[in-house]
Each structure stands twice: as C-alpha cells, then as structure tokens.
Amino acid sequence: MANSVPRWWMCGNCCPPKPEPPEQKAPAPLPQELASLTEHLRHPDGETLLLLALLWLLWQEKADRKLLLALAYIVI
C-alpha cells in the first residue's frame, strides 16, 4: 500500500471532484404509425372516449381478452 491517500486530497482540495453529468441524447423520432396513434389518443373524439371507457370498464370486470383486444383494435 504505497499511497493510500486519495489524489484529490493530495492536491489540496477539500472535497472530491464532482462527476461529469452523462450526455443526454435527443430522443429518437417515433415511427409514423406510433406518432399518429399518440396524436389520436391525445385528442380523442366522443366515440374514442366512449370506447376507451367501455374498454376500461370491461378490463375492471375481467372480461374476455379477445373482446378487449377487439375493442382496442377499434379504438386504434
């Protein structure tokens, strides 16, 4: 154990150096299909809201998965 004192202490600093924050990359653009789906769900019309409410109600009642998938397909 030749040198057990941290290098930052030997340099005269009272605190260890703060690590550099990692670089944040810009999010990748969504494919056209996902972009249109998210736009459709952000600004739903009355029919979409009614189908989503029905879908949620049937989900809470543990309805058949095929029925839930069919309703989700109609919403999209």
N, C-alpha and C positions, 0 to 999 in steps of 0.2 A: 504494500500500500504506500506507494511513493508519494502521492499527492491526494490527500483526502479532502482538501478544501475546494469547494466549487470555484470554477473560474470567475464567475460573476462577483464572488466575494473578494477574490484577489485583485480584481480590477478597481475596487473601491466603491462599487455600487451597493446601496443598502438593500435593494430588492432585486429579485431575479428578473431578467428581461421578460416582457410580455410577449407571448407568441403572436405571430402574424395571423390575422384572420384569413381563413381559406377564401380563395377566389370563388365568387359566385357566378355560375354560368347562367346565361339567359335561357329561359325555358324553351324547349323545342316547340315549334308550332304544331297545333293539332291537325290531324288529317281532316279533310273536308267533311267527311261523314260525322266525325265527332264534333266538329265546330257547328254544323247545322243542328245536331241533336242538342247540344248545350244551349244554343240560341233558342231552340224550340221550347226547352224546359225553363229558360229564364223568363220568357214572355209567353206564358200559356194563354190559350183562349178558354172560353167556358167549357167546351167539350173536353179539352185536355184535363182541366181541373176536375171535372166530374169523373172521368175515367181514373185519374190518379186517386181520388177519394175512394172510389169503389175498389181499386186495387189495394189500397191501404187497409180498408175495412175487411176485405177477404183475406188479406195476409194475417191480420189480427185474429181472425176466426179459424186459422189453419186450413184454408181452402186447398183444393187440389192444385198441385204445382203446374199442371198443364193449363189449367184455366188461368192461373196467374201469368204464365208466360204468354198466353194468347192475348190477355189484356195489355200486357207490357208491349207486345208487338204492335197492337193497335195504337197505343199511345205514341209510339215512335213513328 
